[in-house]
Amino acid sequence: MDVENVLERLVRVGVVDAVDAGRRRARVRYPDTRTTSGWLCVLQHFAANIHVEPDGEHTHVIEDTFTAGGNASVEPEHDHPTTHLTQWMPAVGERVVALYLPIVDGDGFIIGGI
């Protein structure tokens, strides 16, 4: 495969064909070439931190069975240090963007959904 063909296939858009959530990987079908990828790792961001900057309407939802839930008062600016992002896995049928290493038959990674 020549350099031009390798470069054309660095970034691909396809549809998830299969998911292995335990290993955080998926296979992607590319309609333009009618091919399906091998297992691609789904990139994660484990060190994400969330900072809340209120807009004057930031409230906390109360969820319990005794009061039937509701909203608390507007909160001042604050952090949620124990808040974390969960691992993201695309669903079968979801459109995703895959990035491949620039070598022939190089490994690829799913970098996000569309």
N, CA, C and O atoms as CSV, one atom per row, in Angstrom:
chain,resi,resn,atom,element,x,y,z
A,1,MET,N,N,0.853,-1.176,0.000
A,1,MET,CA,C,0.000,0.000,0.000
A,1,MET,C,C,0.900,1.240,0.000
A,1,MET,O,O,1.847,1.320,0.782
A,2,ASP,N,N,0.607,2.193,-0.865
A,2,ASP,CA,C,1.443,3.380,-0.946
A,2,ASP,C,C,1.072,4.375,0.151
A,2,ASP,O,O,0.052,4.226,0.824
A,3,VAL,N,N,1.914,5.387,0.318
A,3,VAL,CA,C,1.755,6.377,1.387
A,3,VAL,C,C,0.409,7.092,1.299
A,3,VAL,O,O,-0.231,7.326,2.324
A,4,GLU,N,N,-0.024,7.436,0.106
A,4,GLU,CA,C,-1.287,8.150,-0.058
A,4,GLU,C,C,-2.466,7.328,0.473
A,4,GLU,O,O,-3.345,7.869,1.145
A,5,ASN,N,N,-2.489,6.036,0.177
A,5,ASN,CA,C,-3.564,5.181,0.681
A,5,ASN,C,C,-3.521,5.047,2.194
A,5,ASN,O,O,-4.570,5.009,2.837
A,6,VAL,N,N,-2.331,4.977,2.772
A,6,VAL,CA,C,-2.197,4.894,4.227
A,6,VAL,C,C,-2.750,6.168,4.864
A,6,VAL,O,O,-3.499,6.104,5.839
A,7,LEU,N,N,-2.380,7.324,4.313
A,7,LEU,CA,C,-2.848,8.594,4.869
A,7,LEU,C,C,-4.358,8.745,4.765
A,7,LEU,O,O,-4.982,9.305,5.666
A,8,GLU,N,N,-4.961,8.255,3.681
A,8,GLU,CA,C,-6.409,8.342,3.507
A,8,GLU,C,C,-7.159,7.544,4.562
A,8,GLU,O,O,-8.322,7.833,4.846
A,9,ARG,N,N,-6.517,6.557,5.136
A,9,ARG,CA,C,-7.185,5.678,6.086
A,9,ARG,C,C,-6.771,5.925,7.537
A,9,ARG,O,O,-7.039,5.088,8.399
A,10,LEU,N,N,-6.126,7.053,7.822
A,10,LEU,CA,C,-5.740,7.370,9.204
A,10,LEU,C,C,-6.952,7.636,10.089
A,10,LEU,O,O,-7.035,7.118,11.203
A,11,VAL,N,N,-7.872,8.425,9.607
A,11,VAL,CA,C,-9.076,8.757,10.357
A,11,VAL,C,C,-10.263,8.223,9.575
A,11,VAL,O,O,-10.460,8.573,8.412
A,12,ARG,N,N,-11.059,7.367,10.225
A,12,ARG,CA,C,-12.186,6.725,9.542
A,12,ARG,C,C,-13.460,6.920,10.347
A,12,ARG,O,O,-13.422,6.979,11.576
A,13,VAL,N,N,-14.573,7.018,9.665
A,13,VAL,CA,C,-15.886,7.069,10.307
A,13,VAL,C,C,-16.613,5.799,9.922
A,13,VAL,O,O,-16.698,5.447,8.746
A,14,GLY,N,N,-17.140,5.111,10.932
A,14,GLY,CA,C,-17.853,3.874,10.664
A,14,GLY,C,C,-18.937,3.638,11.692
A,14,GLY,O,O,-19.237,4.502,12.516
A,15,VAL,N,N,-19.520,2.449,11.630
A,15,VAL,CA,C,-20.617,2.062,12.508
A,15,VAL,C,C,-20.178,0.854,13.331
A,15,VAL,O,O,-19.637,-0.111,12.791
A,16,VAL,N,N,-20.412,0.915,14.632
A,16,VAL,CA,C,-20.008,-0.174,15.519
A,16,VAL,C,C,-20.783,-1.437,15.150
A,16,VAL,O,O,-22.008,-1.425,15.032
A,17,ASP,N,N,-20.039,-2.521,14.973
A,17,ASP,CA,C,-20.601,-3.803,14.557
A,17,ASP,C,C,-20.671,-4.793,15.718
A,17,ASP,O,O,-21.553,-5.651,15.754
A,18,ALA,N,N,-19.735,-4.674,16.672
A,18,ALA,CA,C,-19.687,-5.577,17.831
A,18,ALA,C,C,-18.959,-4.868,18.959
A,18,ALA,O,O,-18.101,-4.019,18.717
A,19,VAL,N,N,-19.306,-5.221,20.207
A,19,VAL,CA,C,-18.705,-4.591,21.381
A,19,VAL,C,C,-18.249,-5.663,22.358
A,19,VAL,O,O,-18.961,-6.636,22.605
A,20,ASP,N,N,-17.055,-5.476,22.911
A,20,ASP,CA,C,-16.543,-6.305,24.007
A,20,ASP,C,C,-16.301,-5.343,25.169
A,20,ASP,O,O,-15.189,-4.847,25.346
A,21,ALA,N,N,-17.350,-5.079,25.964
A,21,ALA,CA,C,-17.271,-4.079,27.031
A,21,ALA,C,C,-16.240,-4.448,28.090
A,21,ALA,O,O,-15.601,-3.559,28.652
A,22,GLY,N,N,-16.064,-5.708,28.372
A,22,GLY,CA,C,-15.104,-6.150,29.382
A,22,GLY,C,C,-13.675,-5.767,29.047
A,22,GLY,O,O,-12.880,-5.464,29.936
A,23,ARG,N,N,-13.356,-5.782,27.777
A,23,ARG,CA,C,-11.997,-5.412,27.346
A,23,ARG,C,C,-11.948,-4.010,26.753
A,23,ARG,O,O,-10.905,-3.579,26.262
A,24,ARG,N,N,-13.078,-3.290,26.797
A,24,ARG,CA,C,-13.205,-1.924,26.268
A,24,ARG,C,C,-12.715,-1.836,24.821
A,24,ARG,O,O,-11.823,-1.053,24.495
A,25,ARG,N,N,-13.313,-2.650,23.977
A,25,ARG,CA,C,-12.955,-2.635,22.561
A,25,ARG,C,C,-14.194,-2.908,21.729
A,25,ARG,O,O,-15.204,-3.401,22.232
A,26,ALA,N,N,-14.100,-2.578,20.443
A,26,ALA,CA,C,-15.230,-2.760,19.534
A,26,ALA,C,C,-14.719,-2.980,18.120
A,26,ALA,O,O,-13.567,-2.685,17.802
A,27,ARG,N,N,-15.596,-3.503,17.284
A,27,ARG,CA,C,-15.309,-3.664,15.856
A,27,ARG,C,C,-16.161,-2.658,15.110
A,27,ARG,O,O,-17.301,-2.394,15.494
A,28,VAL,N,N,-15.608,-2.092,14.036
A,28,VAL,CA,C,-16.287,-1.040,13.287
A,28,VAL,C,C,-16.435,-1.451,11.830
A,28,VAL,O,O,-15.492,-1.929,11.199
A,29,ARG,N,N,-17.650,-1.250,11.310
A,29,ARG,CA,C,-17.929,-1.530,9.902
A,29,ARG,C,C,-17.821,-0.217,9.133
A,29,ARG,O,O,-18.391,0.795,9.540
A,30,TYR,N,N,-17.094,-0.238,8.026
A,30,TYR,CA,C,-16.909,0.946,7.189
A,30,TYR,C,C,-17.723,0.777,5.910
A,30,TYR,O,O,-17.347,-0.002,5.034
A,31,PRO,N,N,-18.842,1.506,5.796
A,31,PRO,CA,C,-19.721,1.351,4.630
A,31,PRO,C,C,-19.040,1.654,3.302
A,31,PRO,O,O,-19.368,1.038,2.288
A,32,ASP,N,N,-18.094,2.597,3.291
A,32,ASP,CA,C,-17.475,2.980,2.016
A,32,ASP,C,C,-16.646,1.856,1.402
A,32,ASP,O,O,-16.544,1.756,0.179
A,33,THR,N,N,-16.056,1.013,2.242
A,33,THR,CA,C,-15.232,-0.086,1.730
A,33,THR,C,C,-15.867,-1.458,1.968
A,33,THR,O,O,-15.341,-2.485,1.538
A,34,ARG,N,N,-17.006,-1.451,2.660
A,34,ARG,CA,C,-17.698,-2.692,3.003
A,34,ARG,C,C,-16.800,-3.664,3.752
A,34,ARG,O,O,-16.845,-4.874,3.529
A,35,THR,N,N,-15.987,-3.116,4.641
A,35,THR,CA,C,-15.097,-3.939,5.456
A,35,THR,C,C,-15.407,-3.699,6.931
A,35,THR,O,O,-16.027,-2.701,7.301
A,36,THR,N,N,-14.962,-4.632,7.756
A,36,THR,CA,C,-15.101,-4.505,9.202
A,36,THR,C,C,-13.721,-4.576,9.823
A,36,THR,O,O,-12.899,-5.412,9.445
A,37,SER,N,N,-13.472,-3.699,10.776
A,37,SER,CA,C,-12.169,-3.648,11.431
A,37,SER,C,C,-11.964,-4.866,12.319
A,37,SER,O,O,-12.889,-5.633,12.587
A,38,GLY,N,N,-10.727,-5.018,12.763
A,38,GLY,CA,C,-10.459,-5.951,13.849
A,38,GLY,C,C,-10.911,-5.288,15.144
A,38,GLY,O,O,-11.562,-4.244,15.107
A,39,TRP,N,N,-10.579,-5.868,16.271
A,39,TRP,CA,C,-10.955,-5.274,17.554
A,39,TRP,C,C,-10.128,-4.023,17.805
A,39,TRP,O,O,-8.898,-4.067,17.804
A,40,LEU,N,N,-10.824,-2.896,18.022
A,40,LEU,CA,C,-10.179,-1.611,18.275
A,40,LEU,C,C,-10.404,-1.213,19.731
A,40,LEU,O,O,-11.518,-1.338,20.239
A,41,CYS,N,N,-9.367,-0.738,20.403
A,41,CYS,CA,C,-9.509,-0.249,21.772
A,41,CYS,C,C,-10.314,1.049,21.761
A,41,CYS,O,O,-10.145,1.887,20.875
A,42,VAL,N,N,-11.186,1.204,22.751
A,42,VAL,CA,C,-11.970,2.423,22.902
A,42,VAL,C,C,-11.242,3.297,23.912
A,42,VAL,O,O,-11.096,2.924,25.076
A,43,LEU,N,N,-10.781,4.473,23.460
A,43,LEU,CA,C,-10.016,5.342,24.341
A,43,LEU,C,C,-10.874,5.844,25.490
A,43,LEU,O,O,-12.063,6.118,25.324
A,44,GLN,N,N,-10.250,5.959,26.663
A,44,GLN,CA,C,-10.915,6.405,27.882
A,44,GLN,C,C,-10.140,7.568,28.473
A,44,GLN,O,O,-8.969,7.770,28.151
A,45,HIS,N,N,-10.791,8.327,29.331
A,45,HIS,CA,C,-10.138,9.427,30.039
A,45,HIS,C,C,-10.370,9.207,31.529
A,45,HIS,O,O,-11.370,9.661,32.086
A,46,PHE,N,N,-9.434,8.502,32.171
A,46,PHE,CA,C,-9.612,8.091,33.553
A,46,PHE,C,C,-9.351,9.201,34.561
A,46,PHE,O,O,-9.832,9.110,35.691
A,47,ALA,N,N,-8.615,10.238,34.204
A,47,ALA,CA,C,-8.237,11.268,35.168
A,47,ALA,C,C,-9.113,12.509,35.072
A,47,ALA,O,O,-8.708,13.581,35.523
A,48,ALA,N,N,-10.294,12.387,34.498
A,48,ALA,CA,C,-11.171,13.548,34.333
A,48,ALA,C,C,-11.599,14.089,35.695
A,48,ALA,O,O,-11.872,13.322,36.618
A,49,ASN,N,N,-11.656,15.395,35.809
A,49,ASN,CA,C,-12.108,16.064,37.018
A,49,ASN,C,C,-13.194,17.046,36.609
A,49,ASN,O,O,-13.078,17.711,35.579
A,50,ILE,N,N,-14.231,17.136,37.399
A,50,ILE,CA,C,-15.343,18.013,37.062
A,50,ILE,C,C,-15.372,19.188,38.017
A,50,ILE,O,O,-15.309,19.006,39.233
A,51,HIS,N,N,-15.467,20.388,37.478
A,51,HIS,CA,C,-15.596,21.613,38.266
A,51,HIS,C,C,-16.905,22.263,37.861
A,51,HIS,O,O,-17.186,22.425,36.674
A,52,VAL,N,N,-17.700,22.633,38.848
A,52,VAL,CA,C,-19.003,23.225,38.566
A,52,VAL,C,C,-18.924,24.723,38.763
A,52,VAL,O,O,-18.565,25.194,39.842
A,53,GLU,N,N,-19.260,25.479,37.720
A,53,GLU,CA,C,-19.368,26.927,37.830
A,53,GLU,C,C,-20.830,27.272,37.659
A,53,GLU,O,O,-21.371,27.151,36.560
A,54,PRO,N,N,-21.488,27.707,38.745
A,54,PRO,CA,C,-22.929,27.917,38.672
A,54,PRO,C,C,-23.307,29.061,37.746
A,54,PRO,O,O,-22.562,30.028,37.585
A,55,ASP,N,N,-24.470,28.932,37.148
A,55,ASP,CA,C,-25.003,29.964,36.271
A,55,ASP,C,C,-26.188,30.660,36.939
A,55,ASP,O,O,-26.984,31.330,36.281
A,56,GLY,N,N,-26.289,30.488,38.258
A,56,GLY,CA,C,-27.409,31.056,38.992
A,56,GLY,C,C,-28.603,30.126,39.038
A,56,GLY,O,O,-29.614,30.437,39.669
A,57,GLU,N,N,-28.491,28.968,38.362
A,57,GLU,CA,C,-29.582,28.005,38.357
A,57,GLU,C,C,-29.103,26.597,38.696
A,57,GLU,O,O,-29.821,25.620,38.486
A,58,HIS,N,N,-27.890,26.503,39.219
A,58,HIS,CA,C,-27.325,25.186,39.545
A,58,HIS,C,C,-27.994,24.660,40.814
A,58,HIS,O,O,-27.850,25.243,41.889
A,59,THR,N,N,-28.716,23.569,40.681
A,59,THR,CA,C,-29.364,22.946,41.830
A,59,THR,C,C,-28.968,21.481,41.886
A,59,THR,O,O,-28.454,20.921,40.917
A,60,HIS,N,N,-29.205,20.894,42.992
A,60,HIS,CA,C,-28.962,19.467,43.166
A,60,HIS,C,C,-30.299,18.747,43.236
A,60,HIS,O,O,-31.220,19.200,43.916
A,61,VAL,N,N,-30.402,17.649,42.546
A,61,VAL,CA,C,-31.618,16.844,42.584
A,61,VAL,C,C,-31.559,15.949,43.811
A,61,VAL,O,O,-30.531,15.334,44.093
A,62,ILE,N,N,-32.659,15.881,44.533
A,62,ILE,CA,C,-32.756,15.016,45.701
A,62,ILE,C,C,-33.506,13.771,45.274
A,62,ILE,O,O,-34.634,13.851,44.788
A,63,GLU,N,N,-32.875,12.619,45.456
A,63,GLU,CA,C,-33.534,11.372,45.089
A,63,GLU,C,C,-33.630,10.485,46.314
A,63,GLU,O,O,-32.620,9.964,46.787
A,64,ASP,N,N,-34.835,10.312,46.829
A,64,ASP,CA,C,-35.071,9.355,47.897
A,64,ASP,C,C,-36.524,8.924,47.847
A,64,ASP,O,O,-37.341,9.569,47.191
A,65,THR,N,N,-36.848,7.856,48.523
A,65,THR,CA,C,-38.218,7.348,48.469
A,65,THR,C,C,-39.119,8.001,49.503
A,65,THR,O,O,-40.341,7.921,49.375
A,66,PHE,N,N,-38.569,8.636,50.512
A,66,PHE,CA,C,-39.370,9.228,51.575
A,66,PHE,C,C,-40.039,10.533,51.147
A,66,PHE,O,O,-41.230,10.731,51.387
A,67,THR,N,N,-39.253,11.446,50.495
A,67,THR,CA,C,-39.807,12.749,50.115
A,67,THR,C,C,-40.246,12.797,48.662
A,67,THR,O,O,-40.788,13.809,48.219
A,68,ALA,N,N,-40.028,11.745,47.923
A,68,ALA,CA,C,-40.360,11.657,46.499
A,68,ALA,C,C,-39.486,12.564,45.647
A,68,ALA,O,O,-39.831,12.868,44.505
A,69,GLY,N,N,-38.364,12.996,46.193
A,69,GLY,CA,C,-37.404,13.779,45.417
A,69,GLY,C,C,-37.768,15.238,45.328
A,69,GLY,O,O,-38.720,15.696,45.959
A,70,GLY,N,N,-36.993,15.973,44.530
A,70,GLY,CA,C,-37.207,17.393,44.362
A,70,GLY,C,C,-35.897,18.089,44.109
A,70,GLY,O,O,-34.891,17.439,43.825
A,71,ASN,N,N,-35.890,19.418,44.209
A,71,ASN,CA,C,-34.673,20.186,43.982
A,71,ASN,C,C,-34.274,20.922,45.246
A,71,ASN,O,O,-35.127,21.387,46.001
A,72,ALA,N,N,-32.996,21.023,45.469
A,72,ALA,CA,C,-32.467,21.801,46.590
A,72,ALA,C,C,-32.346,23.253,46.133
A,72,ALA,O,O,-32.641,23.575,44.982
A,73,SER,N,N,-31.923,24.099,47.015
A,73,SER,CA,C,-31.754,25.505,46.657
A,73,SER,C,C,-30.564,25.679,45.726
A,73,SER,O,O,-29.761,24.762,45.553
A,74,VAL,N,N,-30.457,26.867,45.124
A,74,VAL,CA,C,-29.337,27.181,44.239
A,74,VAL,C,C,-28.057,27.151,45.056
A,74,VAL,O,O,-28.002,27.695,46.159
A,75,GLU,N,N,-27.042,26.524,44.518
A,75,GLU,CA,C,-25.783,26.331,45.231
A,75,GLU,C,C,-24.719,27.330,44.772
A,75,GLU,O,O,-24.688,27.701,43.599
A,76,PRO,N,N,-23.846,27.768,45.685
A,76,PRO,CA,C,-22.731,28.628,45.269
A,76,PRO,C,C,-21.700,27.814,44.485
A,76,PRO,O,O,-21.797,26.589,44.410
A,77,GLU,N,N,-20.726,28.493,43.911
A,77,GLU,CA,C,-19.676,27.808,43.153
A,77,GLU,C,C,-18.971,26.797,44.047
A,77,GLU,O,O,-18.610,27.096,45.185
A,78,HIS,N,N,-18.784,25.607,43.515
A,78,HIS,CA,C,-18.154,24.543,44.294
A,78,HIS,C,C,-17.691,23.425,43.366
A,78,HIS,O,O,-18.074,23.367,42.198
A,79,ASP,N,N,-16.866,22.548,43.906
A,79,ASP,CA,C,-16.400,21.376,43.175
A,79,ASP,C,C,-17.174,20.153,43.642
A,79,ASP,O,O,-17.789,20.156,44.708
A,80,HIS,N,N,-17.130,19.121,42.834
A,80,HIS,CA,C,-17.677,17.816,43.189
A,80,HIS,C,C,-16.497,16.846,43.150
A,80,HIS,O,O,-16.349,16.110,42.175
A,81,PRO,N,N,-15.645,16.825,44.195
A,81,PRO,CA,C,-14.408,16.050,44.121
A,81,PRO,C,C,-14.619,14.547,43.986
A,81,PRO,O,O,-13.736,13.856,43.476
A,82,THR,N,N,-15.736,14.027,44.418
A,82,THR,CA,C,-15.955,12.584,44.295
A,82,THR,C,C,-16.672,12.214,43.006
A,82,THR,O,O,-16.898,11.033,42.742
A,83,THR,N,N,-17.032,13.207,42.202
A,83,THR,CA,C,-17.688,12.936,40.934
A,83,THR,C,C,-16.660,12.413,39.939
A,83,THR,O,O,-15.528,12.894,39.901
A,84,HIS,N,N,-17.039,11.463,39.161
A,84,HIS,CA,C,-16.126,10.918,38.156
A,84,HIS,C,C,-16.907,10.595,36.892
A,84,HIS,O,O,-18.126,10.431,36.912
A,85,LEU,N,N,-16.183,10.511,35.815
A,85,LEU,CA,C,-16.787,10.110,34.553
A,85,LEU,C,C,-16.774,8.593,34.476
A,85,LEU,O,O,-15.784,7.959,34.840
A,86,THR,N,N,-17.845,8.020,34.014
A,86,THR,CA,C,-17.874,6.580,33.855
A,86,THR,C,C,-17.210,6.208,32.539
A,86,THR,O,O,-17.011,7.057,31.670
A,87,GLN,N,N,-16.878,4.970,32.403
A,87,GLN,CA,C,-16.257,4.514,31.172
A,87,GLN,C,C,-17.288,4.564,30.052
A,87,GLN,O,O,-18.447,4.193,30.240
A,88,TRP,N,N,-16.856,5.022,28.897
A,88,TRP,CA,C,-17.746,5.119,27.752
A,88,TRP,C,C,-17.500,3.956,26.809
A,88,TRP,O,O,-16.358,3.648,26.466
A,89,MET,N,N,-18.561,3.325,26.401
A,89,MET,CA,C,-18.498,2.294,25.372
A,89,MET,C,C,-19.562,2.614,24.330
A,89,MET,O,O,-20.710,2.880,24.683
A,90,PRO,N,N,-19.198,2.592,23.064
A,90,PRO,CA,C,-20.210,2.822,22.034
A,90,PRO,C,C,-21.154,1.626,21.956
A,90,PRO,O,O,-20.798,0.511,22.337
A,91,ALA,N,N,-22.340,1.872,21.466
A,91,ALA,CA,C,-23.324,0.807,21.288
A,91,ALA,C,C,-23.269,0.291,19.858
A,91,ALA,O,O,-22.856,1.010,18.948
A,92,VAL,N,N,-23.681,-0.947,19.664
A,92,VAL,CA,C,-23.769,-1.501,18.308
A,92,VAL,C,C,-24.720,-0.606,17.512
A,92,VAL,O,O,-25.819,-0.291,17.969
A,93,GLY,N,N,-24.286,-0.203,16.321
A,93,GLY,CA,C,-25.075,0.675,15.472
A,93,GLY,C,C,-24.714,2.145,15.610
A,93,GLY,O,O,-25.179,2.968,14.822
A,94,GLU,N,N,-23.889,2.492,16.600
A,94,GLU,CA,C,-23.492,3.894,16.803
A,94,GLU,C,C,-22.367,4.274,15.844
A,94,GLU,O,O,-21.464,3.479,15.581
A,95,ARG,N,N,-22.434,5.512,15.320
A,95,ARG,CA,C,-21.354,6.017,14.455
A,95,ARG,C,C,-20.198,6.496,15.329
A,95,ARG,O,O,-20.402,7.195,16.321
A,96,VAL,N,N,-18.978,6.109,14.943
A,96,VAL,CA,C,-17.784,6.466,15.703
A,96,VAL,C,C,-16.666,6.931,14.780
A,96,VAL,O,O,-16.703,6.721,13.567
A,97,VAL,N,N,-15.682,7.563,15.387
A,97,VAL,CA,C,-14.475,7.970,14.672
A,97,VAL,C,C,-13.332,7.074,15.145
A,97,VAL,O,O,-13.112,6.918,16.346
A,98,ALA,N,N,-12.617,6.495,14.203
A,98,ALA,CA,C,-11.476,5.646,14.522
A,98,ALA,C,C,-10.205,6.292,13.980
A,98,ALA,O,O,-10.201,6.863,12.889
A,99,LEU,N,N,-9.144,6.195,14.746
A,99,LEU,CA,C,-7.841,6.724,14.362
A,99,LEU,C,C,-6.875,5.556,14.278
A,99,LEU,O,O,-6.756,4.766,15.214
A,100,TYR,N,N,-6.184,5.454,13.143
A,100,TYR,CA,C,-5.246,4.359,12.930
A,100,TYR,C,C,-3.809,4.868,12.937
A,100,TYR,O,O,-3.542,6.010,12.561
A,101,LEU,N,N,-2.891,4.011,13.368
A,101,LEU,CA,C,-1.465,4.340,13.289
A,101,LEU,C,C,-1.069,4.376,11.815
A,101,LEU,O,O,-1.586,3.596,11.015
A,102,PRO,N,N,-0.157,5.275,11.451
A,102,PRO,CA,C,0.165,5.476,10.027
A,102,PRO,C,C,1.128,4.448,9.451
A,102,PRO,O,O,2.134,4.807,8.839
A,103,ILE,N,N,0.820,3.175,9.644
A,103,ILE,CA,C,1.604,2.106,9.032
A,103,ILE,C,C,0.636,1.099,8.430
A,103,ILE,O,O,-0.526,1.042,8.831
A,104,VAL,N,N,1.089,0.324,7.498
A,104,VAL,CA,C,0.240,-0.674,6.861
A,104,VAL,C,C,-0.234,-1.661,7.924
A,104,VAL,O,O,0.568,-2.187,8.696
A,105,ASP,N,N,-1.541,-1.906,7.956
A,105,ASP,CA,C,-2.157,-2.804,8.941
A,105,ASP,C,C,-1.873,-2.377,10.383
A,105,ASP,O,O,-1.759,-3.214,11.278
A,106,GLY,N,N,-1.760,-1.049,10.595
A,106,GLY,CA,C,-1.506,-0.533,11.937
A,106,GLY,C,C,-2.717,-0.648,12.835
A,106,GLY,O,O,-3.855,-0.696,12.370
A,107,ASP,N,N,-2.453,-0.692,14.134
A,107,ASP,CA,C,-3.533,-0.743,15.108
A,107,ASP,C,C,-4.347,0.534,15.051
A,107,ASP,O,O,-3.854,1.583,14.636
A,108,GLY,N,N,-5.599,0.433,15.473
A,108,GLY,CA,C,-6.475,1.593,15.493
A,108,GLY,C,C,-7.142,1.723,16.837
A,108,GLY,O,O,-7.101,0.804,17.656
A,109,PHE,N,N,-7.758,2.867,17.063
A,109,PHE,CA,C,-8.416,3.194,18.322
A,109,PHE,C,C,-9.695,3.927,18.018
A,109,PHE,O,O,-9.735,4.736,17.091
A,110,ILE,N,N,-10.742,3.667,18.773
A,110,ILE,CA,C,-11.974,4.446,18.645
A,110,ILE,C,C,-11.800,5.640,19.559
A,110,ILE,O,O,-11.604,5.486,20.765
A,111,ILE,N,N,-11.873,6.842,18.980
A,111,ILE,CA,C,-11.616,8.055,19.772
A,111,ILE,C,C,-12.881,8.779,20.197
A,111,ILE,O,O,-12.806,9.713,20.996
A,112,GLY,N,N,-14.051,8.374,19.686
A,112,GLY,CA,C,-15.292,9.003,20.121
A,112,GLY,C,C,-16.449,8.677,19.206
A,112,GLY,O,O,-16.287,8.081,18.141
A,113,GLY,N,N,-17.624,9.087,19.653
A,113,GLY,CA,C,-18.833,8.878,18.877
A,113,GLY,C,C,-19.218,10.151,18.132
A,113,GLY,O,O,-18.735,11.241,18.439
A,114,ILE,N,N,-20.083,9.991,17.164
A,114,ILE,CA,C,-20.569,11.141,16.390
A,114,ILE,C,C,-22.054,11.294,16.668
A,114,ILE,O,O,-22.693,12.198,16.128
